[in-house]
Amino acid sequence: MTSPLSRYDAVLLLSFGGPEHQQDVVPFLRNVTRGKDIPEARLAIVGEHYRRFGGRSPINDQNRALLAALRSELAARRIDIPVVWGNRNWAPYVADVLADLATRGARRVLAVTTSAYPSYSGCRQYLADVDRHCPPGLRVDTVRPYALDDGFVTANLDAIRAARAALVAQGHPDPYVLFVTHSIPLAMARTSGPAGSPEREGNPGGAYVGTLQTVAERILAGLRTDAGGVPAHGIGYCSRSGPAAVPWLEPDVRDALRSLAARGVPAVVVAPIGFVSDHMEVVYDLDVEAAATARELGLAMCRAATAGTHPAFVAGLVDRLIATAADPVGCPTGCCPRPDRPARTVAPGR
């Protein structure tokens, strides 16, 4: 049987990008923050984060591994289609990758991003970059946010089970689970998802936090079957980077850890379910800063793995590629607008 992916000339793995060497750090950060109101002091701080790791972001190697895993999964299903990789903020730049595809005769490409949740920075901005850099005659369809897909949930559930087991082995029978994602401005959180996304009790409105809560609930349902009860749990945020006067999602993960320690919680799993793979917001903000805070507090902490190349996650991405190829309905044009430019109308697919 012919796969719906046969309609396409290539699959594009579209990611954020990151520096590979020390000399890349400042140019990369300039790319990321161009046109944004990010304080110079914050850039200097983040630059030091990268320098701690030799100027190399882990995201690129993670993307190479995911690229290989996607190719392997497609080959196992006997689906013959090139899979290429492009970034928004560093080489290989998506503009260059799309231009190369067009030069080699591609006319239709299906893109999947390494951002699983709906928001302006996590979804719409990727679509805008593709539109801006797409050569004439090339059509690029995109996979919609997939955080609620079974494969992504399963990968995170398995990682949290492993982290909890590690703490249990250290003598902590029922570790707290702190779900973590990247903080974004409240205005962006409220406009995430299609216009009119329902608010849920306890969140600031919009699909970004609502989706995170739903993923957490599905993971907790899996943990309930393991232990016969739902572990104590909560949500924290990391990597705030905007001006102090602009409200962002809270609590910061380190403040959340302080609150847990004050309540007498002895052990915590920090579960970065808002991320597809390890990158600087995970390896520095969680593995360095949050871990140091936990040690200062005498709080046992184990960081769960990201979805990465978990087989269920990779298989789920391929399932989603096939489903999108069969019915390529993209995000509504009014979905996830820039928070300072709210959409007035919602139009059907792109």
C-alpha positions in Angstrom: 0.0 0.0 0.0 1.3 3.4 -0.9 1.9 5.7 2.0 0.3 9.2 2.1 3.9 10.5 2.5 4.5 9.6 -1.2 2.8 12.9 -2.0 5.8 14.7 -0.5 9.4 15.0 -1.8 10.9 15.3 1.7 10.3 15.6 5.5 11.8 18.5 7.2 12.8 18.3 10.9 12.5 21.9 11.9 14.2 23.0 15.2 15.4 26.0 17.1 19.2 25.6 16.6 22.1 26.2 18.9 25.8 27.0 18.8 28.4 24.3 18.1 31.5 26.2 19.3 32.5 29.0 21.7 32.8 31.5 18.9 29.2 30.7 17.8 27.6 31.8 21.1 27.2 35.5 20.7 26.1 35.4 17.0 23.6 32.7 17.9 22.2 34.8 20.8 21.9 37.8 18.5 19.9 35.7 16.0 17.6 34.5 18.8 17.0 37.9 20.3 16.9 40.1 17.2 13.9 42.4 17.4 13.0 41.4 21.0 13.2 43.4 24.1 15.8 41.2 25.9 18.1 43.0 28.3 21.8 42.9 27.6 22.4 41.6 31.1 20.3 38.6 30.3 22.3 37.9 27.1 25.5 38.0 29.1 24.1 35.5 31.6 22.9 33.1 29.0 26.2 33.4 27.2 27.9 32.2 30.3 25.5 29.2 30.4 26.8 28.1 27.0 30.4 28.8 27.9 30.1 26.4 30.8 29.5 23.7 28.2 32.3 24.8 25.9 29.9 26.9 23.8 28.1 23.8 22.5 24.4 23.3 22.8 23.2 19.8 23.3 20.2 20.4 21.0 22.1 19.8 17.8 23.4 16.4 18.7 19.8 15.6 20.0 18.5 16.6 16.6 21.0 14.5 14.7 19.9 11.5 16.8 16.2 12.2 16.2 16.9 12.6 12.5 18.6 9.2 12.4 15.7 7.7 14.5 13.1 9.1 12.1 14.9 7.8 9.1 15.2 4.3 10.7 11.5 4.2 11.7 10.5 5.2 8.1 12.8 2.6 6.6 11.3 0.0 8.9 7.9 0.8 7.6 9.3 0.7 4.0 8.5 4.4 3.4 11.2 5.9 1.2 11.4 9.6 1.7 14.3 11.9 2.4 14.4 13.4 5.9 16.3 16.7 6.3 17.0 19.0 9.2 16.8 22.8 9.4 17.0 25.4 12.2 15.5 28.8 12.8 18.5 30.3 14.5 21.6 28.5 13.5 23.1 26.3 10.8 21.7 24.4 9.1 19.4 27.4 8.5 15.9 26.5 7.3 16.2 29.1 4.5 19.3 27.3 3.1 17.7 23.9 3.5 14.5 24.9 1.7 16.4 26.6 -1.0 18.5 23.4 -1.5 15.4 21.3 -1.6 13.8 23.5 -4.3 17.0 23.5 -6.3 17.0 19.7 -6.3 13.4 19.7 -7.6 11.3 19.3 -4.5 7.8 20.8 -4.8 6.1 19.7 -1.6 7.7 19.2 1.9 6.1 18.2 5.2 7.7 19.8 8.2 7.6 18.7 11.9 9.0 20.9 14.6 10.9 20.0 17.8 8.3 22.0 19.8 5.4 20.0 20.9 3.1 22.7 22.5 1.0 25.5 21.0 2.2 29.0 21.5 3.5 31.9 19.4 7.2 31.1 20.1 6.7 27.3 20.0 4.5 27.1 16.9 3.4 30.2 15.0 6.9 31.7 14.8 8.2 28.5 13.1 5.4 28.7 10.6 6.2 32.3 9.9 9.8 31.5 9.3 8.9 28.8 6.9 6.6 31.1 5.0 9.2 33.8 4.9 12.0 31.6 3.5 9.9 29.3 1.3 11.1 29.5 -2.4 8.6 30.1 -5.1 7.0 26.8 -6.3 7.7 25.0 -3.1 4.8 24.1 -0.7 5.5 23.3 2.9 2.8 21.7 5.1 3.3 21.4 8.8 2.5 19.0 11.6 0.4 20.6 14.3 1.5 20.5 18.0 1.6 16.9 19.2 2.2 17.0 22.9 -1.1 15.1 23.5 0.0 12.2 21.2 0.3 8.9 22.9 4.0 8.5 21.9 5.0 11.8 23.6 3.0 11.0 26.7 4.4 7.4 26.9 8.0 8.6 26.6 7.6 11.1 29.4 5.7 8.5 31.6 8.5 6.0 31.2 11.1 8.7 32.0 9.3 9.7 35.2 8.8 6.1 36.3 12.6 5.6 35.9 13.4 8.8 37.9 10.9 7.8 40.7 12.4 4.4 40.8 15.9 5.9 41.3 14.7 7.9 44.2 12.8 5.0 45.7 16.1 3.0 45.6 17.7 5.8 47.6 15.1 5.3 50.3 12.4 7.8 49.3 9.2 5.8 48.9 6.9 8.3 47.3 8.7 11.2 45.5 6.9 14.4 44.5 6.6 15.0 40.8 7.3 18.5 39.6 6.4 19.0 35.9 8.5 21.6 34.2 8.2 23.6 31.0 9.7 26.8 29.5 8.1 29.9 31.0 6.6 32.3 28.5 5.0 35.8 29.0 1.4 35.6 30.4 0.2 37.5 27.3 1.6 34.8 25.1 0.1 32.1 27.3 -3.3 33.6 27.1 -3.3 33.8 23.3 -1.9 30.3 22.7 -4.0 28.0 20.7 -7.0 28.9 18.5 -8.9 32.0 19.4 -11.3 31.2 22.2 -9.3 28.3 23.7 -11.1 27.6 27.0 -9.5 28.6 30.2 -9.0 26.0 32.9 -9.2 26.5 36.6 -5.8 27.5 38.0 -4.2 28.5 34.7 -3.9 31.9 33.0 -5.9 30.8 30.0 -4.9 29.5 26.6 -3.8 26.2 25.2 -0.1 26.3 26.3 -0.8 25.7 30.0 -4.0 23.8 29.3 -2.1 21.3 27.1 0.7 21.0 29.8 -1.9 20.2 32.4 -3.6 17.6 30.2 -0.2 15.9 29.5 0.5 15.9 33.2 -2.9 14.4 34.0 -2.3 11.6 31.5 1.1 10.8 33.0 -0.4 10.8 36.5 -3.1 8.4 35.4 -0.3 6.0 34.3 1.5 6.5 37.6 -1.7 5.7 39.4 -1.8 2.3 37.9 1.8 1.7 39.1 1.3 2.7 42.7 -2.4 2.6 43.4 -2.5 6.4 44.0 -1.5 9.6 42.4 1.8 11.1 43.7 1.9 14.6 45.0 2.6 16.9 42.1 2.8 20.4 40.8 4.0 22.6 37.8 7.0 24.8 37.6 8.6 26.9 34.9 12.2 27.7 33.8 14.2 30.0 31.6 12.4 33.3 32.0 14.3 35.8 29.9 12.1 39.0 29.5 12.1 42.3 31.3 11.2 42.2 35.0 8.2 44.4 34.4 6.6 41.9 32.0 4.7 39.1 33.8 5.7 35.5 32.9 4.4 32.1 33.9 5.3 31.2 37.5 6.5 29.7 39.8 10.1 29.4 38.7 11.4 25.9 39.3 13.8 27.0 42.0 11.1 28.8 43.9 8.9 25.7 43.6 11.7 23.6 45.1 12.1 26.0 48.0 8.4 25.8 48.6 8.5 22.0 48.6 11.4 21.9 51.0 9.6 24.3 53.3 6.6 21.9 53.3 8.9 19.0 54.3 8.9 17.2 51.0 12.0 15.0 51.1 12.4 14.0 47.4 11.3 15.3 44.0 11.4 14.2 40.4 11.9 17.2 38.1 10.1 16.2 34.9 10.7 18.5 31.8 7.6 17.4 30.0 7.5 20.8 28.1 10.6 19.9 26.1 11.2 17.4 23.3 14.9 17.0 24.0 17.7 18.2 26.2 19.0 21.7 25.3 20.3 24.6 27.3 17.1 25.2 29.2 17.2 21.6 30.5 20.9 21.0 31.0 21.7 24.3 32.7 18.4 25.5 34.3 17.6 22.1 35.6 20.7 20.0 35.8 22.9 22.8 37.1 20.7 25.5 38.8 17.8 23.5 40.0 20.0 20.7 41.1 22.2 23.1 43.1 19.1 24.6 44.7 17.9 21.1 45.7 21.3 20.3 47.3 21.3 23.6 49.3 17.8 22.7 50.6 18.7 19.1 51.4 16.1 18.0 48.9 16.8 14.7 47.0 16.2 15.4 43.3 16.3 13.3 40.2 15.7 14.9 36.7 13.6 12.7 34.4 14.8 12.3 30.8 13.2 14.2 27.9 11.3 12.3 25.1 14.5 12.4 22.9 14.5 9.3 20.7 12.3 7.1 22.9 10.8 4.5 20.5 7.2 5.3 21.3 7.9 9.0 20.7 9.6 8.4 17.3 6.9 6.0 16.2 4.3 8.5 17.2 6.0 11.3 15.2 6.0 9.1 12.1 2.3 8.2 12.8 1.6 12.0 12.9 3.6 12.6 9.7 1.5 10.0 7.9 -1.8 11.3 9.3 -0.9 14.9 8.3 0.1 13.8 4.9 -3.3 12.1 4.5 -5.1 15.3 5.7 -2.8 18.3 5.7 -4.9 20.7 7.6 -2.6 23.2 9.3 -3.1 25.5 12.3 -5.7 28.2 11.8 -4.2 31.4 10.6 -5.4 33.2 13.8 -3.9 30.6 16.1 -1.1 31.6 18.5 -0.7 35.2 17.4 2.1 37.5 18.7 0.8 38.7 22.1 1.2 42.3 21.0 -0.7 41.6 17.7 -3.8 39.6 18.7 -5.7 38.1 15.8 -9.1 39.5 15.1 -10.4 36.5 13.1 -9.7 32.8 12.8 -9.4 31.5 9.2 -9.4 27.8 8.3 -6.1 26.0 7.6 -3.0 27.4 5.9 
